[in-house]
Amino acid sequence: MPKNLFNVLFPVFCNGCANLLLKNEKVICTKCLHKLPFTHHHQIKETEIHKTFFGLVPFEFGASFLYFTKKGISQNLIHNLKYKNRQEIGTYLGNLYANELKDLEIFKEIDFIIPVPLHKKRFHERGYNQVTTFCKAIEKNLIIPMLDDVLIKTQHLKSVTDKSKEGRLAHNKNVFLIENQHKIEGKHLLLVDDVFTTGATIEACAKEILKIKNTKISILTMAYSQS
């Protein structure tokens, strides 16, 4: 079937604005690509992540790719990735961000990528972890292997989007644990999540990782929420 006819019969829509994608556009349209709210964290010495974790969690590098803007392109992208199984969004964003990160010296020091995990019940309900394709794109482009059998979520908890940081920290207490710790002893790990909101989830994960002998962490997220 000719591609033009295929596009007519099975139209593909932009994950950012829901408009019809043109022939050479993939995942998001050119207009949305140009309007993505980039943080440029990787070019900034002291980011919002540094301010959030000052005195709480020691880390080597921290950055988010996009600002999470309510009712904006980044929220639509994360929503479609997380709840509508549009896993190609994670690959697309991972490829874009890896192109920005590839020349940074810090990424030559990182041994493994560690995705923030879902509980197995949530994973079976959704069928996938929304950060996996993003991690795999970073893995492929930066040649840093991903480990998904080290950081484990032990409890299936309700959403905490309306909680304060203190509430989220209490919510995440004793939720994560480390398995196969021999794999990460003495290693520098890149901890990856979808949206950095209060930092409570990443803080809980990081503190578990840092219990392992001579580990170091860096932090990467797809988006950073300013709310």
N, C-alpha and C positions, 0 to 999 in steps of 0.2 A: 504494500500500500504506500503510495507517495506520501512523504512527510507532511506536505501542506494539507492533504486530505485527512491524514491522521489527526492533525491539530484541529481541524474543523469538527471531526467526529468525537474526538476526545480532548477537549481544550484543557490547557494547563494554566493554572492561575498563580500569580505572585503570592508568596507566603508573607510578604510585608504589607501589601495594600489590597490584595485580592483581585487586582485587575488582570486581564488576560496577558500571558507572557507572549512576547514576539518570538519569531523563529529562532534567533540566536541567543535568547535569554534563558537562563536556567535558575531555578529556585526562587530568585527575586528579580524584579525588573530593574532596568538600568536607573530609573528615577529613584527607586528605593535604595539601590546600591550607593548612589551619590548622596543620599540623605541619612545614611547610617550614622548614629551618634557615637563616633569613635572616642574612646577615653584618652588614647595616646599614653597610657600608663607606662608602657615599656620605655618611654623616652623621658620619664619624670623620676627624679630621685626620691621624693617623698610624696606618695600618693595617699588617697583616702584609706587604702588598706593599711598602710604603715601607721596612720593616725589611729585607726581602730585597734590595732594589735600592739601598740606601743606599751611595753612593759608587761605584756600578757603572753605573747607567743613569739619566740625567736624564729625568724625566717630569713632566707637569703634574698628572695625576690618575690614580689607580689604584683599582679596586674590583672585587670579585667579588660576584655576586648571592647565592649560597648557599654554605654550608659543605658540602663533599663528605664525607659520612658513610658509611663502609663498611657495607654491608648495610642502608643506610638509604634513605629516599625519594630523595634527590638522586643517589645512585649508580644506583638503578633508572632514574631519568629519563635520566641521561646515557648509561647502557648501552643503553636502548631507542632513544634518539635516534641513537647512534653506530653501533650494530650491527644494529638491527632496522628501520631506515628509518622510524622514527616521527618524521618531520620536523615534524609539528605540535607536538611538544614544544618545539622551538626557537622557533617562533612564539609559543606560549603564554608561555614564560618571557621572551621578548623584550618582549612586550606588557606583562607584569607589571612588568618592570624599568624599561621606558621611562616608565611612569606615575610611578615613584619619581624618575627622573632629570630629567624634563622641566623642572623649575623651577630646576635648577642652572645658574648663570651660565656655568660652564666649557663646557657643551655648546652654548652660543651662539657659542663661539670655534672649535669644531672644524669643519674643512673636509671631511674625508672619513673614512669607515669602511674599515679595511683588515682583512679576515679573515686569520688565520693559514692558509696554504694547505696543501693536500695535494699530494704528488707526483702527476703525471698518471697513473701506473700505479695508485696507491692509489685515486685518484678513479675510474678506470674500473672497478676491482674493486668498490668500494662503490657507485658511481653518484651520489654526492653528497658534499659537504663538510658535516660535522655542524654547523658554526657558521653556515652560510649563512642558514638561516631565522631564526635568532636575530638576525643582522646585519640582515636585511631588515625585521624587526619594529622594530628600533631606527631604521633608516633611515626607515621610514614614519612612525613616531610623532614622531621628533625632527627630521625633515626634514634629514637629513644623508646625502648620497649615498655609496654604497658603491663602492669600486674593487677589482676582483678581478683586474686585469691589471698590477699594479705589483709586489707581493711574490710571488716565485716560489720554489717548492721544487724544487731541482735533482737531488736524490738520493732514491731509494726505500730507506728504511732500516727495519730491524726495530724492533719495539717496545722501548722502554727503560724500562718501568715499574718495573723492579727496580734501576735504576742510581741512584747518588748524583748530586748536582748536578754535581760535577766530571765524572762519567762522561757525563752528559747534555750538558754543554757541549762536551766533546770530540766526542761523537756528532753534535752539531749544527754543528760547525765547518765553514764553507764550504758549508753546505747550502742557504742562502737567498741570493737575489740580487734586485736591483731592476731592473725593466724600465720603460720609459716614465717615466723619472725626471722629465721635464719637467712631468708632471702634479702632482707633489707638492713641487716646489721652493718653499720659503717657506710651506709649509702645515702646519697642525696636524692630526695624524692620530690616529684612535682605533683602536688595535690590539686585535683581539678574538680570543679563544681559548675553548675549552670549559672545561678544568680547569687551574687554576694549581697545580702541584705543587711543583717546585723553582724554577720561574721560568726554567729554562734555555732553553726554546724561545722564550719571549717575549724574553728577553735577546738571543738570537741574532738574532731578527727586528728588534728595536729598534735594535741596533747597525748593522745594514745600512741601515735607514731614516735613521738619524741621520747617515750619511755624506753624505746629500744636503743641499745648501746650504739653510741656514735652516729646516730642518724641526724640528717639535716633536711629541712623542707623548703620548698618554694611553692607559691600559690598562683593558680591561674583559674579564672572563671570566664565564662562567655559574656556575662554582663554584670554591671554594678548598679544597684538600686540606690538612688540618692534620697529616697523617702524614709 
